[in-house]
Amino acid sequence: MAIKEFTTSAVASVDEDEGAVGSEVTVKVDGREVTFYPPTSGQLAVTLAGSGDMATEMEQAAATINFFFSLLEHRDATFFRKRLFDRDDGFDMDTIADLVSYLLEEWSARPTKQPSDFLPSQRTAGQRSTAKQRHVASHRSPSARTASST
């Protein structure tokens, strides 16, 4: 029986940003300028799997922290790891959750392609109608009716 082999080297040599969701986002965290690199679809999939309904709170926290570190350059990840282990530092899981939430909002608000890139342009043939739009008759609810006393 032949064994099927899968090779990823050809895929890895393709443009690295091709599978990314969004573009780089730079923010200041306690005065330090930090660049977060957009996640790949694989990183998003692993994060979502680790933070699903069936995951415990600890698993969800671990998935969020791992995702956070995967978006950083090594030197920035090391910097934040040290801060997490410093008992006197206010940088904590809540800060990471806020940062990840912000980044996901940024990346979802700035798609790599515009919606118009996915839709064919609409052509107009002829002049637009000048007719007035019909109004739909309103229906009263039974509670709005008043009973007559006869």
Secondary structure, DSSP 8 states (H G I E B T S, - for coil): --------HHHHTS-GGGGBSS--EEEEETTEEEEE---BHHHHHHHHHHTSTTS-HHHHHHHHHHHHHHTS-HHHHHHHHHHHH-TT----HHHHHHHHHHHHHHHHHS-SS-HHHHS------S---------------GGG------
